[in-house]
């Protein structure tokens, strides 16, 4: 048993508690609330901190083990090498206060097992397996011979081309066979793909409905990469759980998201990082990015104003502290959400309590400091409600617990 005493307890959802206590009893929280009515915990180890809050969720990351924005290089490096790099990424994520990750296309379906076995320290991983894409779509590698992409997909690569409802159903079932906990689909074009237009819809509504239906048979939610409005509306009509990016969200899209209960995962971090490090971004991607960066910021602000539910995601994919957009920098996203209109406490809720909801029926009891919830907890050296930038600095996250096991910091 472990007792955490903090000047401020941020529950994830609801008002903060001054002079709070959290009690971890094995993998679960047995108490979270005011110190004055906390149960006695004789023999428990004790930690003290300025603030305590749930571990953060990154609802849009890619555990790819790559060191370049040029995704064609995925074909040129052994999967074992990239997986080895990811072990460092998992450690960096923990140190940054990330205790749960939705890997929306990457090696997460495999890494999750190593973490669960206790062989690698890392956040709990909910992997999607391969990204589903139309031929020529955002998940395709346009400069590579098509037969190479089909071979890559057949060998369990990180992209799976599927055209027509029957092939879409098969593609979903292949990811379920890999124990995917959600399904990721590219409903529109993207930025880091070479030839497609971010505005254009890619999968048809019939294809998207098949993907959602087959995923739903296994209680899996579908995450839809969407920039343009046509893809957003098609994905919502099909019943996806989350809209990733949402660059061209307008009032009609926001109303549809509220009506369907879909969640927006804005991923502002990737846009800010690519703008700041344009010299390492492929030129074709920078042309697209320049066209959408301001529009995306306006869309996120509009979604917030319309009451759309927002969850934190970064689109971080690169390995190594020397790289931009690298694992360990995940905590920058709440600060960007605040700049786009959210209050700090709302941004923290997006990074904690809202995260599990992105998994639909697979949602765990996580992201809140409450009795019976997973003991995924972080402490900080300052109040992030008063200073949201604290979350962006791993050095200011003083301790981390995953499922009740302390993986950063030492008990006082």
Secondary structure, 3 states (H helix, E strand, C coil): CEEEEEEEEECCCCCCEEEEEEEEECCEEEEEEEHHHCCCCCCCEEEEEEEEEECEEEEEEEEEEECCCCHHHHHCCCHHHHHHHHHHHHHHHHHCCEEEEEECCCCHHHHHHHHHCCCCCCCEEEECCCEEECCCCCCCCCCCCHHHHHHHHHCCCCEEECCCHHHHHHHHHHHHHCCCCEEEEECECCCCCCCCCCCCECCCHHHHHHHHHHHHHCCCEEEEEECCHHHHHHHHHHCCCEEEECCCCCHHHHHHHHHHCCEEECCHHHHHHHHHCHHHCCHHHHHHHHHHHHHHHHHHHHHHHCCCEECCCCCEEECCCCCCCECCCHHHHHHHHHHCCCCHHHHHHHHCCCHHHHHHHHCCCCCCCCCCCECCEEEECCCCCCCHHHHHCHHHEEEEEECCEEEECCCC
